[in-house]
Amino acid sequence: MRGKIGEIKQLFKSALFIWIKNPLLTNSNGFYSVKASNVINAGAQHLQEINQIAGLAPTDGIFDVQANPDRQQRDTVLRNALVLIKSGPMKGLKGTVLSANETQACVQVHCKYQRAMIDRQNIELVCGNRAGMIIQ
């Protein structure tokens, strides 16, 4: 198996269960168990090649891993904030933001005790982490 490239499917202590996709390896469907010390991680090299093909590689020669530049980032400022739902089937209910990204927020609705994914434009901040209550 020396020199073969495979994908790690499971990890247990110092044993790796690797899947090698090859039509010649039909006895075990391509799954093999090896020690972690006998394996070289080729992930960084693979990412560098993919980034060069996509045109994302740095021009100054310094290696910089950019796995997925389109990945949505979580908004930690809005977390645990009290919000009011402005539209939709839960209009007028209040809840606490569990997690949020650029487009949606996962809100724990207080009176129904359920979680709902709501667009960011449909919620209004009532009380932030450091702010007081807003009286309207």
Secondary structure, DSSP 4 states (H G I P E B T S, - for coil): -TT---EEEEEETTEEEEE---TT--SSTTEEEEEGGG----HHHHHHHHHHHHT-S-TTS-----S-TTPPPP-SSSTT-EEEE-SSTTTT-EEEEEEE-SSEEEEEETTTTEEEEEEGGGEEEEE-SS--PPP-
